[in-house]
Amino acid sequence: MVEPATATQAAAPAVPQLKDELDIVIPTIRNLDFLEMWRPFFKPYHLIIVQDGDPSKTIKVPDGFDYELYNRNDINRILGPKASCISFKDSACRCFGYLVSKKKYIFTIDDDCFVAKDPSGKAINALEQHIKNLLSPSTPFFFNTLYDPFREGADFVRGYPFSLREGVPTAVSHGLWLNIPDYDAPTQLVKPLERNTRFVDAVLTIPKGTLFPMCGMNLAFDRELIGPAMYFGLMGDGQPIGRYDDMWAGWCTKVICDHLGLGVKTGLPYIFHSKASNPFVNLRKEYKGIFWQEEIIPFFQQAVLPKDCTTVQKCYIELAKQVKDKLSKVDPYFDKLAEAMVTWIEAWDELNPTGASVPNGKTA
């Protein structure tokens, strides 16, 4: 049995807040009352709120938060014709917040995600754990059976090559959820009452060459390392598919991280996902994707980036070319998506030259 910590044991090193280096991006269509429960954890940080849907609707934000609020009118004003790459009536609009941020790190969360509690009943500071993940190296080239060797109380196990123990920079921290699982519509329909109550106290690096279904509701990343790849695609209004935005970004990001020697971690932290979306509405959004993913996944598994792709932007433009060349046979939508991927990179480079500043939305 593992003994609990005692007062005589050395305290764990403090986790830096990074309050001047991290933005919190929240997509929403409603008042942000949920922020009240996050106040103890989010108060020091700057929020970038991306309002989806009707721009004439007033979104209320609780007092005391430092935030910018952007709606569709702001997106059109700032990006001009390039605004076409930002999804409408879909949570994929959140990636506009990644464009206008000027911080090194991003944490993004959905407005139906509440503070979870660990098995001891203690409130989980999700942001603190994401920061831990991002500030410690990843080990994508050789799996450590004790999971993350950089956690307190862990290390590399016997047989782990010493030449790989330094690890690589962590680009993405992918958190999980208690209560409502992140299921697709068919699984929702056959398991309507299922809830996730299992808390697994573990973080692991996703191995090189392995894809994963990234969920955007509890996600952090190093914007300087991988930001241009975090495009959530063309989804929602006017598009034949929805609810694949975060997964598309995850597949692109993982291929690029593998190519550039960057790491992706998953596991802790947990949030409490408070409500299940309508499975019939979800099925209407997902049904083409359910078929298409059987072609999309092999495409990403087989994607190879040339050696001269040495930046995220170059990698992403090359992926856009391959999407156009190889996935357009699946559906003409992928031609449009490939063009939007290029537009996204153009918008990124336009808004993010060295020393650039971005016109604000409504600032608190």
Buried (B, 14 or more C-beta within 10 A) or exposed (E): EEEEEEEEEEEEEEBEBBEEBBBBBBBBBBBBEBBEBBEEBBEEBBBBBBBBBEBEEEBEBBEEBEBBBBBBEBBBEBBEEBBBBBBBBBBBBBBBBBBBBEBBBBBBBBBBBBBBBBEEEEBBBBBBBBBBBBBBBBBBBBBBEBBBBBBEEBEBEEEBEEEBBEBBBBBBBBBBBBBBBBBBBBEBEEEEEEEBEEBEEEBBBBBBEEBBBBBBBBBBBBBBBBBBBBBBBBBBEEBBBBBBBBBBBBBBBBBBBBBBEBBBBBBBBBBBBBEBBEBEEBBEBBBBBBEBBEBBBEBBEEBEBEEEBEEBBBBBBBBBEBBBEBBBEBBEBBEBBBBBBBBBBBBBEBBBEEEEEBEEBBEE
